[in-house]
């Protein structure tokens, strides 16, 4: 089964609606999504801290930074 791909704008609009007070269940029903999809997008968009410049960092951005750091070779030849 192929996974559906949703645009960043669509995901952001769902997260915005959730943050404005709509429930994950109502959004899932209205937009024909799985509740887990909605809650996953909300979780990834959650601000979990700030970077060194004070700019907000989302969970998704933090996870990407962790992957990037994990791929750095600290022992060059």
Secondary structure, 3 states (H helix, E strand, C coil): CCCCCCCHHHHHHHHHHHHCCCCHHHHHHHHCCCHHHHHHHHHHHCEEEECCCCCEEEHHHHHHHHHHHHCCCCCCC
